[in-house]
Amino acid sequence: MTDNAPTPESSACDPAAFYVRLGEPTVDADGVRTSRVRSTVHAQGAWREEEMHMAAVSGLLLHEVSAHETTPGLRVGRLSYDILGTLWAGELEVTTRTLRPGRTIELVESVLQARGRTVLTLRAWLLSTSDTSAVAQLPDESLPPRSAAQEQNALQGWAGGYIASLEGVTVPGHAPGHGRVWITTDREMVAGEPTSDLVRLIGLTDTANGIAPALPPKPGGWFFPNVDLQIHLYREPSGHWLGLAGQVTVGPDGVGLTSTVLHDDDGPFAHVEQTLTLRSWPAEGGL
């Protein structure tokens, strides 16, 4: 384990948040916002303990986009994350800038650096809104409500501080490769700062790849990390519980796909795609 990695023993010293801010963010003459934070044990990943979970860090970058100065009245329409390297835990730097300003359409980029390297990028399309309720068409099937929950824990079998911070239940239809769950967390994104419903729910979304594995994620089984996270939002969500209705596709040549519809208590609100790299997991030894 590296010196920067959180450990289970350190959790008692950490606040009930995924990240702690290290000083005030700065904004330069070009409007570029730079922030420094430290991850806590609650952001710890499920594959290796010295890494962060993609779900937590995706929420952090969206939190920074939300704090960045953008045109009023726009909302997030698409979030495109690309994982460029290991999401090392510890001290981090996030740089956020507007790539394409506009009155009705805007593109914002947020870049994460860990150990001096760029490891994750987010590009967020922000779009103007108008009242289209009279012609709205929402074909996605609604997930059964939490009141229909089964006894099975939706997150069983996974390790790491991030997973330990979640509460989750399965609903009818849940099966390997075919996830049907509701999850939530009481952790804030950054200690001492309000977490919006959008940030909270998007900060849970990457969990979709692990709620119903199609292949056994263990030594002698398979390793299937995602290299990206693409989220298309056709409605702005609310609340603290995220519903995930997804399926896993395992291709014949080492590439797979997890496809998920996101829900809040009002119903479906987004589609998610995660590209998977499939690798056998040696029965002995690490990854």
N, C-alpha and C positions, 0 to 999 in steps of 0.2 A: 504494500500500500504506500502511496506517495505521502509526502508531508502535508500536502494541501487537501487530501481527501477527508471528508467527514467520516466519523466512526459512530457506531451505535452508542458508545460510551459518552460522546459529546452531546447527545440529544438533550440531556437535561439542561445544558447551558444555552441551548438555542431557543429563540422565540418560536411562537406558533406561526411560522412563516417559512416559505421556501427560500427566501433570500433576505439578506441584510445589506442596506446601502452603506457604502464606504465613502462618506463625504457627499456634498451636494453636487448634482449634475451641473455641467457647464454647457453653454451654448455659444458658439463662435459667431463671427460676423456674417457667415453664410447661413446661419440658422442650424448648423449641425449640432446635435445634442450628444454629449458623451457622458456616460454614467459608469461608475464602478460599484460592483456589488460582491458579496461573498455568499456562496451557496451554503445552506444548512443541511443537516442530515435528512431533512424531509424531502430534499430534491434528489436524493441518492437513487441511482438506477437499479434495474432489476438484473441486468446481465453481469455487471462487474461493479464492485462497491466503490471504486475510485472514480466512477463516471456519474454524471447526472442522468436522470430520466428525461427523455425528450419531451414528455408532456409538461413537466415543470418549466423547462427552459423555453419552450414555445410560448408558454404563458408570460414569462418574463419579457420576451421580445415584444409581444403584443402590448404589454403594460407600458413599455417604453414608447411604442408607436402612439398609444393613447395619450401619453404625456407630451409628445412632440407637437409643436405648433402646426396645425393644419387648417384648411378652410372650414369655417363653421358650417354645420348642416349636412355634412357628408357622413356616411356610415360605411363600415367594412363590407365589401362584396366578395372579395377573395383574399385568402391568405396562402402564400406559397413558401414553404420552408424547404431548404436544401441543406442536408447534413454533409459538411465538407471534411470533417475529421472527428476525432474522439471528443466527446463532450465532457472534458475533464472537470471535476469538481474543484472548488476552491475560489480564489479571487478571479473575477471576470470583468471584462470591459465591453460595454454595449455602445455602439455608435449608430445614431438614427438621423436620416436626412430625407428630404423630399427630392425625388428624382424627376417627377413630372407634376408641377403645380397646375392648378386649374380651379375654376369656379364650380364645375359640376363633376369633374373626374380628377382624381389625384393619385399618384403612385408614390408610396413611401417605402424606404428600405431601412431595415435594422440589421446590424451585423454584430455577431458575438465573437469575442476573442478570448481564448483560454490558453494559458501558458505561452502567450505571445503569438498565437496562430489564430487565423480566422477559421472557426469550426462550424458555424451555423449562420445562414442568411435567411431573412424574411423579406418578402416583397408583398406589400398590402395595397390592393386597389380599394380606394375610397370613392364612393359614388353618391350623387345627390339622390334624394328621395322625393316621392310624390304619392298621392293617394290613388292606388290602383286596386283597392279592395273590391270594387264592383266587378272587376274582371279577373280577379285572382284565380289561379288554377294550381292546386296543391295535390298532386297525384300520389305522393308517398304515403304508404300505409302507416298508421299510427302504431307505436309500440304499446303493448299492454301496460297499464299503470302500475305503480309500485304496490298498490293494494293487492295485486295479483302475484306478488313475489313468492318464489319458492324458497325452500330452506337453504339451498346451496349457496355458499359464499362465492360471488362472482370473481373474486381475486385470489382464490386459494392456489397455492403452489408457486407463487412468485415471491422473491425476496426483495430487500431494499427498503430504504427509508421512505421513498415516495409511495410505494404500494402500501406500506404500513400506515400512511397518513389518510388512506381512503376508507370509505365505507361503501359497500356495494351489495346488490341483490340481483338474482336472476329472475326472469319471468318466463312464462310458457313459450316454448319454441327454442330455448337455449340448448345448444349441442356443440360438440367439437366442430370447428370450422364455421359455425353458424351462431354468432353471439347475440344474445338478447338480455341486456343488463341495464341497470340504473346505478350510477355511482355519484359520490359527492365527497367533499373534503371541507374541514373547518379551518384549514390553513390559509392565511393571507398570502398574496404573491410576494410582496415586499413588506418587511416589518414596519409597522407604524404608518402605512399608507393604505387608503381604502382600495379594495379590489372590486372592480366593476363586475357585473354578472357576465358580460361578454368575456372578460379576461379569465374569470374563474372557470367558465365552461370550456373555453378553448384550451385552458391549462390542464384540462382532463382528457382532451380528445385523443392524444396519441396513445392512450391506454387501449384504444380500439384494437391494436395489433396483438394484444395479449389476453383479451377477455375469453376467447374460445379458440385456442390453438388447434389447427388442423393436424399438426405434427407435434410429437412430444418434445417440449423444450427442456431437455436434461441430458447429462452425459450418456452417450450411447444413442441419443436421439438427434434432435436438430436445433440449429441456431438460425434465427430468421429475422435479423434486425431490418428495419426500414431505413431507406436512404433519403426519404423525403416525406413530406406531409402536406397534402393539397386540400384546402377547405374552401368550398363554394357556399356562401351563405345567401339564401333567398329570403330570409327573414331574420330580424335581429332578435336574439333569444333573451330570456330573463329567468331568474331563479337560480337556485344553487344545486339542483340535481340535473345530471346529464344522462339522457337515455341513448344507448348505442345499439343499433340494429345492423349487424354487419355479417359479411361472409368472407372467407379466405379462399383464394384461388391459388393452387400450387401448380406451376408450370412444369414442363418436362425437361427444362434445361437450366435449372438453378435459379430461376426468377419467378417471384410470386406477386400477389396483389391482395391487399385487404381493402375492401370497399364497404363503407359504413354510411348509414343515414343517422344524423344527430337529432335528438329530441330534447325539448324542455317540457314543462307541464302543459303547455298549450299545443304540443304536437311537434311534427318534424320541422326543422329549420335549415338544414345544411346537408351537403354530400361531402364525403371525405374519401380520398384515395391515398394509399401508402404502398410504395413500391418496395418489395422485399428481396433481399439477397439470401438465398437458401444455402446453408452449409451443414454438412454432417458434424456432429459434436462428438469428439473422441470419448470413448468410454472411460479413459483415464487421462488425467492432465487437464489443464485449463483451456480456455478459448484462445 
